[in-house]
Amino acid sequence: MARKIWRHVMTTKEQQLWDLENMEGWRKSLIGCVEDDAREEGCKKYVLYDRSELVVAKGDVPPLPELETTLVS
C-alpha cells in the first residue's frame, strides 16, 4: 500500500516570515497548518520546503485529539 506524503513549498511571504529571528511562534503555526492540510488529504507524513526547495520541516501527521462532549440539560 502506498503512503501519501503531503509536500508544501513556502510562498515568498511565508519564506520572509520564516527567516525572521523572532517568529518562532509563526513557524510552529505554519507547520501546524501544513499538518492540517496533510490530514485533510489523508496523508500520513508531511514535508515543508523553503523557496530553494530545501527541507525545513518534516514529520508524521499527528491524529487529532479526541474531543469529549458533554450534554447540558
PDB file with one MODEL, atoms N, CA, C and O in Angstrom:
MODEL        1
ATOM      1  N   MET A   1       0.841  -1.176   0.000  1.00  0.00           N
ATOM      2  CA  MET A   1       0.000   0.000   0.000  1.00  0.00           C
ATOM      3  C   MET A   1       0.891   1.246   0.000  1.00  0.00           C
ATOM      4  O   MET A   1       1.830   1.339   0.791  1.00  0.00           O
ATOM      5  N   ALA A   2       0.608   2.165  -0.852  1.00  0.00           N
ATOM      6  CA  ALA A   2       1.401   3.396  -0.971  1.00  0.00           C
ATOM      7  C   ALA A   2       1.049   4.371   0.152  1.00  0.00           C
ATOM      8  O   ALA A   2      -0.107   4.481   0.562  1.00  0.00           O
ATOM      9  N   ARG A   3       2.068   5.072   0.634  1.00  0.00           N
ATOM     10  CA  ARG A   3       1.850   6.103   1.632  1.00  0.00           C
ATOM     11  C   ARG A   3       1.874   7.453   0.935  1.00  0.00           C
ATOM     12  O   ARG A   3       2.738   7.728   0.103  1.00  0.00           O
ATOM     13  N   LYS A   4       0.911   8.283   1.289  1.00  0.00           N
ATOM     14  CA  LYS A   4       0.865   9.616   0.715  1.00  0.00           C
ATOM     15  C   LYS A   4       1.650  10.569   1.605  1.00  0.00           C
ATOM     16  O   LYS A   4       1.506  10.550   2.828  1.00  0.00           O
ATOM     17  N   ILE A   5       2.474  11.394   0.993  1.00  0.00           N
ATOM     18  CA  ILE A   5       3.243  12.398   1.718  1.00  0.00           C
ATOM     19  C   ILE A   5       2.829  13.765   1.198  1.00  0.00           C
ATOM     20  O   ILE A   5       2.899  14.029  -0.003  1.00  0.00           O
ATOM     21  N   TRP A   6       2.398  14.628   2.101  1.00  0.00           N
ATOM     22  CA  TRP A   6       1.995  15.977   1.733  1.00  0.00           C
ATOM     23  C   TRP A   6       3.233  16.847   1.604  1.00  0.00           C
ATOM     24  O   TRP A   6       4.068  16.879   2.507  1.00  0.00           O
ATOM     25  N   ARG A   7       3.356  17.549   0.494  1.00  0.00           N
ATOM     26  CA  ARG A   7       4.503  18.423   0.246  1.00  0.00           C
ATOM     27  C   ARG A   7       4.020  19.859   0.104  1.00  0.00           C
ATOM     28  O   ARG A   7       3.086  20.140  -0.647  1.00  0.00           O
ATOM     29  N   HIS A   8       4.665  20.765   0.834  1.00  0.00           N
ATOM     30  CA  HIS A   8       4.305  22.185   0.771  1.00  0.00           C
ATOM     31  C   HIS A   8       5.571  22.999   0.543  1.00  0.00           C
ATOM     32  O   HIS A   8       6.539  22.878   1.294  1.00  0.00           O
ATOM     33  N   VAL A   9       5.560  23.826  -0.492  1.00  0.00           N
ATOM     34  CA  VAL A   9       6.665  24.745  -0.765  1.00  0.00           C
ATOM     35  C   VAL A   9       6.201  26.134  -0.325  1.00  0.00           C
ATOM     36  O   VAL A   9       5.126  26.590  -0.715  1.00  0.00           O
ATOM     37  N   MET A  10       7.023  26.802   0.495  1.00  0.00           N
ATOM     38  CA  MET A  10       6.652  28.107   1.021  1.00  0.00           C
ATOM     39  C   MET A  10       6.472  29.128  -0.092  1.00  0.00           C
ATOM     40  O   MET A  10       7.155  29.095  -1.116  1.00  0.00           O
ATOM     41  N   THR A  11       5.527  30.039   0.142  1.00  0.00           N
ATOM     42  CA  THR A  11       5.393  31.193  -0.740  1.00  0.00           C
ATOM     43  C   THR A  11       6.509  32.182  -0.387  1.00  0.00           C
ATOM     44  O   THR A  11       7.214  32.004   0.607  1.00  0.00           O
ATOM     45  N   THR A  12       6.657  33.199  -1.190  1.00  0.00           N
ATOM     46  CA  THR A  12       7.673  34.215  -0.915  1.00  0.00           C
ATOM     47  C   THR A  12       7.420  34.876   0.441  1.00  0.00           C
ATOM     48  O   THR A  12       8.362  35.075   1.209  1.00  0.00           O
ATOM     49  N   LYS A  13       6.177  35.216   0.745  1.00  0.00           N
ATOM     50  CA  LYS A  13       5.840  35.857   2.025  1.00  0.00           C
ATOM     51  C   LYS A  13       6.109  34.902   3.194  1.00  0.00           C
ATOM     52  O   LYS A  13       6.663  35.312   4.215  1.00  0.00           O
ATOM     53  N   GLU A  14       5.720  33.638   3.046  1.00  0.00           N
ATOM     54  CA  GLU A  14       5.997  32.654   4.106  1.00  0.00           C
ATOM     55  C   GLU A  14       7.495  32.543   4.359  1.00  0.00           C
ATOM     56  O   GLU A  14       7.929  32.447   5.507  1.00  0.00           O
ATOM     57  N   GLN A  15       8.279  32.557   3.298  1.00  0.00           N
ATOM     58  CA  GLN A  15       9.733  32.456   3.446  1.00  0.00           C
ATOM     59  C   GLN A  15      10.291  33.677   4.178  1.00  0.00           C
ATOM     60  O   GLN A  15      11.170  33.536   5.029  1.00  0.00           O
ATOM     61  N   GLN A  16       9.792  34.869   3.859  1.00  0.00           N
ATOM     62  CA  GLN A  16      10.248  36.081   4.530  1.00  0.00           C
ATOM     63  C   GLN A  16       9.963  36.012   6.030  1.00  0.00           C
ATOM     64  O   GLN A  16      10.819  36.357   6.845  1.00  0.00           O
ATOM     65  N   LEU A  17       8.768  35.568   6.387  1.00  0.00           N
ATOM     66  CA  LEU A  17       8.409  35.458   7.805  1.00  0.00           C
ATOM     67  C   LEU A  17       9.217  34.358   8.495  1.00  0.00           C
ATOM     68  O   LEU A  17       9.648  34.524   9.636  1.00  0.00           O
ATOM     69  N   TRP A  18       9.421  33.243   7.807  1.00  0.00           N
ATOM     70  CA  TRP A  18      10.182  32.118   8.364  1.00  0.00           C
ATOM     71  C   TRP A  18      11.601  32.556   8.727  1.00  0.00           C
ATOM     72  O   TRP A  18      12.152  32.126   9.740  1.00  0.00           O
ATOM     73  N   ASP A  19      12.182  33.411   7.895  1.00  0.00           N
ATOM     74  CA  ASP A  19      13.565  33.830   8.077  1.00  0.00           C
ATOM     75  C   ASP A  19      13.755  34.845   9.205  1.00  0.00           C
ATOM     76  O   ASP A  19      14.885  35.067   9.641  1.00  0.00           O
ATOM     77  N   LEU A  20      12.680  35.461   9.682  1.00  0.00           N
ATOM     78  CA  LEU A  20      12.805  36.422  10.773  1.00  0.00           C
ATOM     79  C   LEU A  20      13.087  35.695  12.089  1.00  0.00           C
ATOM     80  O   LEU A  20      12.445  34.695  12.412  1.00  0.00           O
ATOM     81  N   GLU A  21      14.039  36.207  12.827  1.00  0.00           N
ATOM     82  CA  GLU A  21      14.515  35.541  14.045  1.00  0.00           C
ATOM     83  C   GLU A  21      13.442  35.415  15.134  1.00  0.00           C
ATOM     84  O   GLU A  21      13.399  34.412  15.846  1.00  0.00           O
ATOM     85  N   ASN A  22      12.584  36.421  15.265  1.00  0.00           N
ATOM     86  CA  ASN A  22      11.612  36.453  16.360  1.00  0.00           C
ATOM     87  C   ASN A  22      10.267  35.821  15.986  1.00  0.00           C
ATOM     88  O   ASN A  22       9.265  36.116  16.637  1.00  0.00           O
ATOM     89  N   MET A  23      10.209  34.983  14.984  1.00  0.00           N
ATOM     90  CA  MET A  23       8.939  34.421  14.504  1.00  0.00           C
ATOM     91  C   MET A  23       8.787  32.925  14.810  1.00  0.00           C
ATOM     92  O   MET A  23       8.174  32.197  14.029  1.00  0.00           O
ATOM     93  N   GLU A  24       9.332  32.468  15.921  1.00  0.00           N
ATOM     94  CA  GLU A  24       9.243  31.044  16.285  1.00  0.00           C
ATOM     95  C   GLU A  24       7.789  30.564  16.371  1.00  0.00           C
ATOM     96  O   GLU A  24       7.460  29.478  15.894  1.00  0.00           O
ATOM     97  N   GLY A  25       6.927  31.376  16.977  1.00  0.00           N
ATOM     98  CA  GLY A  25       5.509  31.009  17.074  1.00  0.00           C
ATOM     99  C   GLY A  25       4.858  30.887  15.708  1.00  0.00           C
ATOM    100  O   GLY A  25       4.043  29.995  15.470  1.00  0.00           O
ATOM    101  N   TRP A  26       5.226  31.791  14.819  1.00  0.00           N
ATOM    102  CA  TRP A  26       4.668  31.739  13.465  1.00  0.00           C
ATOM    103  C   TRP A  26       5.141  30.489  12.740  1.00  0.00           C
ATOM    104  O   TRP A  26       4.365  29.871  12.011  1.00  0.00           O
ATOM    105  N   ARG A  27       6.401  30.104  12.925  1.00  0.00           N
ATOM    106  CA  ARG A  27       6.918  28.892  12.279  1.00  0.00           C
ATOM    107  C   ARG A  27       6.151  27.663  12.768  1.00  0.00           C
ATOM    108  O   ARG A  27       5.799  26.794  11.971  1.00  0.00           O
ATOM    109  N   LYS A  28       5.891  27.589  14.074  1.00  0.00           N
ATOM    110  CA  LYS A  28       5.115  26.465  14.615  1.00  0.00           C
ATOM    111  C   LYS A  28       3.703  26.452  14.037  1.00  0.00           C
ATOM    112  O   LYS A  28       3.152  25.392  13.743  1.00  0.00           O
ATOM    113  N   SER A  29       3.127  27.641  13.879  1.00  0.00           N
ATOM    114  CA  SER A  29       1.779  27.727  13.303  1.00  0.00           C
ATOM    115  C   SER A  29       1.751  27.264  11.853  1.00  0.00           C
ATOM    116  O   SER A  29       0.826  26.566  11.438  1.00  0.00           O
ATOM    117  N   LEU A  30       2.768  27.654  11.080  1.00  0.00           N
ATOM    118  CA  LEU A  30       2.829  27.214   9.685  1.00  0.00           C
ATOM    119  C   LEU A  30       2.947  25.695   9.611  1.00  0.00           C
ATOM    120  O   LEU A  30       2.284  25.059   8.791  1.00  0.00           O
ATOM    121  N   ILE A  31       3.779  25.117  10.457  1.00  0.00           N
ATOM    122  CA  ILE A  31       3.904  23.650  10.479  1.00  0.00           C
ATOM    123  C   ILE A  31       2.563  23.023  10.834  1.00  0.00           C
ATOM    124  O   ILE A  31       2.177  22.014  10.244  1.00  0.00           O
ATOM    125  N   GLY A  32       1.850  23.608  11.792  1.00  0.00           N
ATOM    126  CA  GLY A  32       0.523  23.105  12.157  1.00  0.00           C
ATOM    127  C   GLY A  32      -0.455  23.168  11.002  1.00  0.00           C
ATOM    128  O   GLY A  32      -1.250  22.248  10.809  1.00  0.00           O
ATOM    129  N   CYS A  33      -0.405  24.252  10.227  1.00  0.00           N
ATOM    130  CA  CYS A  33      -1.281  24.381   9.051  1.00  0.00           C
ATOM    131  C   CYS A  33      -0.949  23.323   8.004  1.00  0.00           C
ATOM    132  O   CYS A  33      -1.847  22.742   7.394  1.00  0.00           O
ATOM    133  N   VAL A  34       0.339  23.076   7.798  1.00  0.00           N
ATOM    134  CA  VAL A  34       0.755  22.054   6.835  1.00  0.00           C
ATOM    135  C   VAL A  34       0.284  20.674   7.312  1.00  0.00           C
ATOM    136  O   VAL A  34      -0.182  19.865   6.510  1.00  0.00           O
ATOM    137  N   GLU A  35       0.408  20.409   8.621  1.00  0.00           N
ATOM    138  CA  GLU A  35      -0.087  19.139   9.178  1.00  0.00           C
ATOM    139  C   GLU A  35      -1.584  19.007   8.962  1.00  0.00           C
ATOM    140  O   GLU A  35      -2.058  17.935   8.586  1.00  0.00           O
ATOM    141  N   ASP A  36      -2.351  20.092   9.195  1.00  0.00           N
ATOM    142  CA  ASP A  36      -3.802  20.054   8.985  1.00  0.00           C
ATOM    143  C   ASP A  36      -4.143  19.762   7.528  1.00  0.00           C
ATOM    144  O   ASP A  36      -5.015  18.941   7.247  1.00  0.00           O
ATOM    145  N   ASP A  37      -3.456  20.433   6.599  1.00  0.00           N
ATOM    146  CA  ASP A  37      -3.699  20.176   5.177  1.00  0.00           C
ATOM    147  C   ASP A  37      -3.410  18.720   4.828  1.00  0.00           C
ATOM    148  O   ASP A  37      -4.166  18.087   4.090  1.00  0.00           O
ATOM    149  N   ALA A  38      -2.315  18.199   5.362  1.00  0.00           N
ATOM    150  CA  ALA A  38      -1.946  16.800   5.103  1.00  0.00           C
ATOM    151  C   ALA A  38      -3.012  15.859   5.651  1.00  0.00           C
ATOM    152  O   ALA A  38      -3.397  14.897   4.988  1.00  0.00           O
ATOM    153  N   ARG A  39      -3.484  16.137   6.857  1.00  0.00           N
ATOM    154  CA  ARG A  39      -4.509  15.293   7.483  1.00  0.00           C
ATOM    155  C   ARG A  39      -5.785  15.301   6.652  1.00  0.00           C
ATOM    156  O   ARG A  39      -6.394  14.253   6.437  1.00  0.00           O
ATOM    157  N   GLU A  40      -6.194  16.483   6.182  1.00  0.00           N
ATOM    158  CA  GLU A  40      -7.410  16.593   5.370  1.00  0.00           C
ATOM    159  C   GLU A  40      -7.303  15.806   4.065  1.00  0.00           C
ATOM    160  O   GLU A  40      -8.305  15.317   3.544  1.00  0.00           O
ATOM    161  N   GLU A  41      -6.099  15.690   3.547  1.00  0.00           N
ATOM    162  CA  GLU A  41      -5.890  14.956   2.291  1.00  0.00           C
ATOM    163  C   GLU A  41      -5.603  13.469   2.522  1.00  0.00           C
ATOM    164  O   GLU A  41      -5.367  12.728   1.568  1.00  0.00           O
ATOM    165  N   GLY A  42      -5.625  13.037   3.779  1.00  0.00           N
ATOM    166  CA  GLY A  42      -5.421  11.626   4.084  1.00  0.00           C
ATOM    167  C   GLY A  42      -3.970  11.180   4.073  1.00  0.00           C
ATOM    168  O   GLY A  42      -3.685   9.991   3.932  1.00  0.00           O
ATOM    169  N   CYS A  43      -3.047  12.132   4.222  1.00  0.00           N
ATOM    170  CA  CYS A  43      -1.617  11.800   4.215  1.00  0.00           C
ATOM    171  C   CYS A  43      -1.139  11.419   5.611  1.00  0.00           C
ATOM    172  O   CYS A  43      -1.690  11.881   6.610  1.00  0.00           O
ATOM    173  N   LYS A  44      -0.129  10.589   5.673  1.00  0.00           N
ATOM    174  CA  LYS A  44       0.435  10.145   6.944  1.00  0.00           C
ATOM    175  C   LYS A  44       1.691  10.931   7.315  1.00  0.00           C
ATOM    176  O   LYS A  44       2.090  10.946   8.479  1.00  0.00           O
ATOM    177  N   LYS A  45       2.315  11.583   6.335  1.00  0.00           N
ATOM    178  CA  LYS A  45       3.546  12.340   6.564  1.00  0.00           C
ATOM    179  C   LYS A  45       3.465  13.663   5.807  1.00  0.00           C
ATOM    180  O   LYS A  45       2.674  13.822   4.878  1.00  0.00           O
ATOM    181  N   TYR A  46       4.313  14.618   6.233  1.00  0.00           N
ATOM    182  CA  TYR A  46       4.379  15.893   5.526  1.00  0.00           C
ATOM    183  C   TYR A  46       5.836  16.328   5.396  1.00  0.00           C
ATOM    184  O   TYR A  46       6.694  15.918   6.179  1.00  0.00           O
ATOM    185  N   VAL A  47       6.098  17.167   4.392  1.00  0.00           N
ATOM    186  CA  VAL A  47       7.412  17.778   4.186  1.00  0.00           C
ATOM    187  C   VAL A  47       7.172  19.243   3.839  1.00  0.00           C
ATOM    188  O   VAL A  47       6.340  19.557   2.989  1.00  0.00           O
ATOM    189  N   LEU A  48       7.902  20.135   4.499  1.00  0.00           N
ATOM    190  CA  LEU A  48       7.808  21.566   4.243  1.00  0.00           C
ATOM    191  C   LEU A  48       9.136  22.031   3.651  1.00  0.00           C
ATOM    192  O   LEU A  48      10.196  21.860   4.252  1.00  0.00           O
ATOM    193  N   TYR A  49       9.054  22.623   2.461  1.00  0.00           N
ATOM    194  CA  TYR A  49      10.246  23.087   1.747  1.00  0.00           C
ATOM    195  C   TYR A  49      10.312  24.612   1.765  1.00  0.00           C
ATOM    196  O   TYR A  49       9.283  25.288   1.758  1.00  0.00           O
ATOM    197  N   ASP A  50      11.546  25.150   1.789  1.00  0.00           N
ATOM    198  CA  ASP A  50      11.692  26.589   1.629  1.00  0.00           C
ATOM    199  C   ASP A  50      11.697  26.922   0.139  1.00  0.00           C
ATOM    200  O   ASP A  50      11.499  26.036  -0.692  1.00  0.00           O
ATOM    201  N   ARG A  51      11.920  28.183  -0.203  1.00  0.00           N
ATOM    202  CA  ARG A  51      11.858  28.615  -1.603  1.00  0.00           C
ATOM    203  C   ARG A  51      12.932  27.970  -2.470  1.00  0.00           C
ATOM    204  O   ARG A  51      12.749  27.839  -3.680  1.00  0.00           O
ATOM    205  N   SER A  52      14.046  27.569  -1.873  1.00  0.00           N
ATOM    206  CA  SER A  52      15.101  26.906  -2.656  1.00  0.00           C
ATOM    207  C   SER A  52      14.956  25.391  -2.622  1.00  0.00           C
ATOM    208  O   SER A  52      15.870  24.661  -3.007  1.00  0.00           O
ATOM    209  N   GLU A  53      13.795  24.925  -2.158  1.00  0.00           N
ATOM    210  CA  GLU A  53      13.426  23.513  -2.104  1.00  0.00           C
ATOM    211  C   GLU A  53      14.294  22.687  -1.158  1.00  0.00           C
ATOM    212  O   GLU A  53      14.507  21.494  -1.377  1.00  0.00           O
ATOM    213  N   LEU A  54      14.795  23.337  -0.098  1.00  0.00           N
ATOM    214  CA  LEU A  54      15.457  22.616   0.983  1.00  0.00           C
ATOM    215  C   LEU A  54      14.413  22.259   2.028  1.00  0.00           C
ATOM    216  O   LEU A  54      13.508  23.051   2.290  1.00  0.00           O
ATOM    217  N   VAL A  55      14.524  21.090   2.625  1.00  0.00           N
ATOM    218  CA  VAL A  55      13.572  20.650   3.643  1.00  0.00           C
ATOM    219  C   VAL A  55      13.825  21.436   4.925  1.00  0.00           C
ATOM    220  O   VAL A  55      14.936  21.426   5.457  1.00  0.00           O
ATOM    221  N   VAL A  56      12.784  22.121   5.423  1.00  0.00           N
ATOM    222  CA  VAL A  56      12.909  22.856   6.683  1.00  0.00           C
ATOM    223  C   VAL A  56      12.142  22.174   7.812  1.00  0.00           C
ATOM    224  O   VAL A  56      12.425  22.415   8.986  1.00  0.00           O
ATOM    225  N   ALA A  57      11.173  21.326   7.469  1.00  0.00           N
ATOM    226  CA  ALA A  57      10.427  20.578   8.478  1.00  0.00           C
ATOM    227  C   ALA A  57       9.813  19.357   7.809  1.00  0.00           C
ATOM    228  O   ALA A  57       9.412  19.405   6.646  1.00  0.00           O
ATOM    229  N   LYS A  58       9.747  18.265   8.558  1.00  0.00           N
ATOM    230  CA  LYS A  58       9.074  17.065   8.062  1.00  0.00           C
ATOM    231  C   LYS A  58       8.688  16.231   9.263  1.00  0.00           C
ATOM    232  O   LYS A  58       9.254  16.375  10.347  1.00  0.00           O
ATOM    233  N   GLY A  59       7.724  15.360   9.060  1.00  0.00           N
ATOM    234  CA  GLY A  59       7.319  14.507  10.164  1.00  0.00           C
ATOM    235  C   GLY A  59       6.050  13.743   9.865  1.00  0.00           C
ATOM    236  O   GLY A  59       5.489  13.817   8.772  1.00  0.00           O
ATOM    237  N   ASP A  60       5.615  13.008  10.874  1.00  0.00           N
ATOM    238  CA  ASP A  60       4.357  12.279  10.785  1.00  0.00           C
ATOM    239  C   ASP A  60       3.202  13.231  11.082  1.00  0.00           C
ATOM    240  O   ASP A  60       3.350  14.174  11.859  1.00  0.00           O
ATOM    241  N   VAL A  61       2.075  12.983  10.470  1.00  0.00           N
ATOM    242  CA  VAL A  61       0.889  13.787  10.735  1.00  0.00           C
ATOM    243  C   VAL A  61       0.235  13.230  11.995  1.00  0.00           C
ATOM    244  O   VAL A  61      -0.237  12.093  11.989  1.00  0.00           O
ATOM    245  N   PRO A  62       0.198  14.009  13.075  1.00  0.00           N
ATOM    246  CA  PRO A  62      -0.398  13.502  14.315  1.00  0.00           C
ATOM    247  C   PRO A  62      -1.919  13.439  14.194  1.00  0.00           C
ATOM    248  O   PRO A  62      -2.522  14.282  13.530  1.00  0.00           O
ATOM    249  N   PRO A  63      -2.536  12.456  14.825  1.00  0.00           N
ATOM    250  CA  PRO A  63      -4.001  12.400  14.795  1.00  0.00           C
ATOM    251  C   PRO A  63      -4.578  13.524  15.651  1.00  0.00           C
ATOM    252  O   PRO A  63      -3.934  14.006  16.583  1.00  0.00           O
ATOM    253  N   LEU A  64      -5.790  13.926  15.322  1.00  0.00           N
ATOM    254  CA  LEU A  64      -6.452  14.926  16.144  1.00  0.00           C
ATOM    255  C   LEU A  64      -6.826  14.313  17.486  1.00  0.00           C
ATOM    256  O   LEU A  64      -7.189  13.138  17.543  1.00  0.00           O
ATOM    257  N   PRO A  65      -6.744  15.083  18.563  1.00  0.00           N
ATOM    258  CA  PRO A  65      -7.157  14.548  19.864  1.00  0.00           C
ATOM    259  C   PRO A  65      -8.666  14.328  19.880  1.00  0.00           C
ATOM    260  O   PRO A  65      -9.426  15.060  19.247  1.00  0.00           O
ATOM    261  N   GLU A  66      -9.071  13.318  20.608  1.00  0.00           N
ATOM    262  CA  GLU A  66     -10.499  13.034  20.733  1.00  0.00           C
ATOM    263  C   GLU A  66     -11.142  14.108  21.602  1.00  0.00           C
ATOM    264  O   GLU A  66     -10.620  14.464  22.658  1.00  0.00           O
ATOM    265  N   LEU A  67     -12.284  14.619  21.144  1.00  0.00           N
ATOM    266  CA  LEU A  67     -12.995  15.635  21.904  1.00  0.00           C
ATOM    267  C   LEU A  67     -14.079  14.968  22.719  1.00  0.00           C
ATOM    268  O   LEU A  67     -14.824  14.124  22.223  1.00  0.00           O
ATOM    269  N   GLU A  68     -14.155  15.360  23.984  1.00  0.00           N
ATOM    270  CA  GLU A  68     -15.236  14.848  24.830  1.00  0.00           C
ATOM    271  C   GLU A  68     -16.372  15.853  24.784  1.00  0.00           C
ATOM    272  O   GLU A  68     -16.165  17.049  24.986  1.00  0.00           O
ATOM    273  N   THR A  69     -17.569  15.362  24.517  1.00  0.00           N
ATOM    274  CA  THR A  69     -18.713  16.244  24.506  1.00  0.00           C
ATOM    275  C   THR A  69     -19.606  15.907  25.680  1.00  0.00           C
ATOM    276  O   THR A  69     -19.851  14.739  25.983  1.00  0.00           O
ATOM    277  N   THR A  70     -20.077  16.923  26.322  1.00  0.00           N
ATOM    278  CA  THR A  70     -20.953  16.752  27.473  1.00  0.00           C
ATOM    279  C   THR A  70     -22.285  17.411  27.145  1.00  0.00           C
ATOM    280  O   THR A  70     -22.330  18.571  26.734  1.00  0.00           O
ATOM    281  N   LEU A  71     -23.358  16.670  27.329  1.00  0.00           N
ATOM    282  CA  LEU A  71     -24.678  17.232  27.089  1.00  0.00           C
ATOM    283  C   LEU A  71     -25.107  18.015  28.323  1.00  0.00           C
ATOM    284  O   LEU A  71     -25.009  17.532  29.451  1.00  0.00           O
ATOM    285  N   VAL A  72     -25.574  19.206  28.091  1.00  0.00           N
ATOM    286  CA  VAL A  72     -26.072  20.057  29.177  1.00  0.00           C
ATOM    287  C   VAL A  72     -27.579  20.035  29.095  1.00  0.00           C
ATOM    288  O   VAL A  72     -28.164  20.318  28.049  1.00  0.00           O
ATOM    289  N   SER A  73     -28.216  19.688  30.233  1.00  0.00           N
ATOM    290  CA  SER A  73     -29.671  19.648  30.203  1.00  0.00           C
ATOM    291  C   SER A  73     -30.282  20.715  31.049  1.00  0.00           C
ATOM    292  O   SER A  73     -31.506  20.815  31.129  1.00  0.00           O
TER     293      SER A  73
ENDMDL
END
